C-alpha cells in the first residue's frame, strides 16, 4: 500500500510474555495524532506463534491537549524478531483508520503507517 495519510514512530516500553500471547505497551508520536500511548495483546494462532489476533487500545494527546481514544482490533504476522500488525481503529472523533505497525522487538521500535477510511 502506497501513500499513507500519516506515519509515526513508537517505542516498546513494556513486554509481558504469557503462554498463549504477548502484551506490549508503546509510546511515541504519530503524524496528525500527537503523542500516542497504546497497549496491545498479540494472541497466537498455531504452535509456531507466527500469526494471530491483535487487540488493544490507544490514547493520544494533541498539542492543544485534546484526548483521542480508540480500540484496536486486527491480525499480526511474525518472522523472527519482527512482527507486523494490521488493524483498524475507530476514534472517539468518528475517524476510522486502517493501520499497519512494523514492530522490531530487538530494537524496540515501531514504524507506523495509517490510511483514513472514514471521516466523521
QUIUR-V496086 format. One record per residue. N is the residue number from 1. RES is the residue in one small letter. PHI is phi in whole degrees, -180 to 180 (999 if undefined). Layout:
N:RES:PHI
N:RES:PHI
This chain:
1:x:999
2:x:-106
3:x:52
4:x:-65
5:x:-75
6:x:-164
7:x:-135
8:x:-169
9:x:-141
10:x:-120
11:x:-122
12:x:-77
13:x:-107
14:x:-158
15:x:-138
16:x:-124
17:x:-102
18:x:-120
19:x:-67
20:x:-121
21:x:-164
22:x:-139
23:x:-118
24:x:-130
25:x:-112
26:x:-131
27:x:-152
28:x:164
29:x:-121
30:x:-131
31:x:-53
32:x:85
33:x:-126
34:x:68
35:x:-85
36:x:-113
37:x:-125
38:x:-141
39:x:-129
40:x:-131
41:x:-115
42:x:-103
43:x:-101
44:x:-77
45:x:-120
46:x:96
47:x:-75
48:x:-82
49:x:58
50:x:-98
51:x:-160
52:x:164
53:x:-101
54:x:-117
55:x:-137
56:x:-176
57:x:-142
58:x:-138
59:x:-130
60:x:-129
61:x:-123
62:x:-75
63:x:-60
64:x:-85
65:x:93
66:x:-62
67:x:-96
68:x:-119
69:x:-128
70:x:-161
71:x:-82
72:x:-125
73:x:-149
74:x:-179
75:x:-132
76:x:-143
77:x:-128
78:x:-136
79:x:-130
80:x:63
81:x:-93
82:x:-117
83:x:-124
84:x:-129
85:x:-110
86:x:-126
87:x:-155
88:x:-110
89:x:-126
90:x:-143
91:x:-72
92:x:-67
93:x:-96
94:x:92
95:x:-88
96:x:-118
97:x:-122
98:x:-97
99:x:-128
100:x:-125
101:x:-116
102:x:-99
103:x:-106
104:x:-109
105:x:-68
106:x:-65
107:x:-87
108:x:63
109:x:-113
110:x:-135
111:x:-96
112:x:-109
113:x:-136
114:x:-143
115:x:-128
116:x:-75
117:x:-110
118:x:-152
119:x:-96
120:x:-66
